[in-house]
Amino acid sequence: MSPRRPKLTAERARELLSYDKLTGLFHWKVSRQGGVRAGDVAGCTRSDGYVVIWLDCQPYYAHRLAFLIVEGRWPGRKEIDHKNGNPSDNRWCNLRKATHAQNSTNRPAKGVSYQRGRSKPFKALITQGGQRFCLGHYETEREAVAVYRQFAAKIHGRFMRQVSECTENAA
């Protein structure tokens, strides 16, 4: 059995990386193997859109590193939610701590489906706490989406998918 590697500390992360709250980008403070120089952008974007940065032979998600560097500690059991749903957007104003359930609510609106052969073919559905709610049938997709979004805002509150750009001052 190999000894456990010590958990990355905020001090160690800050020693290796700088984080720009306004852009969400990380830059290396030190040169590294493979031609990486101090000042280069750190990390690579995975196929699912998340940015991963390798530190001390371990991969870390950039959004969690942002929390560690800014707050000085890991988020614990909480997840870090991207308010606008874009996992590559690691600006500080786009990140927030969330429970798994809260983070799960911030997903694209998949609650509208088309049912051929009906006079009102667009059906709006939403799930909350494992229970499905039918919000009705509508003549247009626009109507069904509007109802879905209104109900989602009511039950999911501030963890509903944010579609606007992040505008708060991150400084």
N, C-alpha and C positions, 0 to 999 in steps of 0.2 A: 504494500500500500504506500503510495507516494504522499509526502507531506502536502497539506493544503497551502495553496498560494495565498498570500495576504491580499485582502480586498483592496482595490484601487482607492486611494484617498484623494480628497480634493486637492491637497497640497501637491501630490504627485501629478495629478491631471493638469494643474496650473503650471507646473514645472515644464511639462511637455507641450502644452497647447495654449493658445489664446482663443477666446471665444468672443465674437462680435454679436452682441444682442440684437443689433439693428438688421444685420444681414442673415444671421443664423449660421454663418460660416466659422469653421475652426481653421486655424493656421498653426503649423508646427513652429515651435520656439527653438527647436534644435534640429540639426541635420541628422538624417537617419540612413540606414543601409538602403541600397537600391537607387541611389541618386536623388533621394528626397532631401531638399535643403530647407533650412530655417526660412520661414515666410511662405512656403508652399501651402496650398489648401490641403487640409487633412481629410482623409476618409474617402470612401467610394460608395456609390449609390447601388443598392441591390435591385434586382428586377422588380421587387414589390414596392420600390420607391424609398425605403428606409436607408439612411446614411449610416454606415458602420465605420468605426475607427479602431484600428488595432493598437493597443497600448500594452507594453510588457507581455507580448505574446498572447494577448486575450482580446477578443472582439467586444466592442461596446457600441450600443446604439448612440448616435449623436444627440438625440433628444434627452436621453438619460444623462449623458455627459454634461449637457448644458445645465441641467438641474444641479448636478454635483458641483460644477464650477461656480455657478451663481449663488446657490444656497449653502454650499459648503458641506453638504451631506447627500446621501442617496435618498430617493423618495420613499424608501421602505417598501411596504406592501402595495403602495399606490402605483398606478400606471401614469404615464405622461401622455396626455391627449393632445393631438394636433387639432386645434379649434376648427381650422378650415378643411380638415380632412386630407391635406397634402402631407404625406410622411416625409417629404424632402424639405419642407419648410420649417426650419428649426429656429426661426426668429423667436426671441423670448416672449414677445407679445402673442405668439401663436401657440404657446405651450401652457398647459395647466395640469395640475395633479387631478387624478380622477380614480374612482374605483373601477373595477372591471366592468360592472354594469353600466356606469356612466359613460365609460369609453366606448362600450358597445352601442350605445344609443347614437353616437356621433358617426353614423355611417350614411352612405347615400340613400336617398329615399327609394326603397325598393317596394314600397307599399302600394304601387298602382300597377294593375295588370289589365290586359285587353282580353275580352271574352267575345269571340265571334258569334254572330247570330242573335245578339240581344239588342233591344231598343236602346238601352243604356249600357254600352259595352265596356266602360271603364270602371273597374272595381277598386276601391281603396281599402286596404287592410293595414293594420299596425299591430305590433307585438309589444306587450309590456309585461315584464315578470313572467315570461313563458306562456302568457295567455294571448290569444289572437282576438282582435276586435275588427269586425266588418264595419266600415264607415259608410257603406252604401255604394250604389251604382250610379254612374254619371254618363251624360251624353258625350262629354269631351274629356280628353286627358287633362287639360288645363284645370277643369273643375275638380277632378279627382285629386290632382296634385295639391290644389289649394286647400281642400278639406284635410288631406293627409298632413300637410305642413301645419295647419292650424291646430289639429289634434296633437301632433308631435310636439309642438311648442308648449302645449298645455301639460302633457305628461312628462316630457323630457327636460323642460325648462332650459337652463343655460347650456345644457349638454347636447342640445339639438344641433345638427350640422350647421355650421356657420358658413354662409356663402360669400360674405363680403370680405374684402381685404382687411388685414390687420392694420389699424391706424393709430393705436395708442402709442405714446412716446415710450420707448424702451430704455431710455437713458436713466 
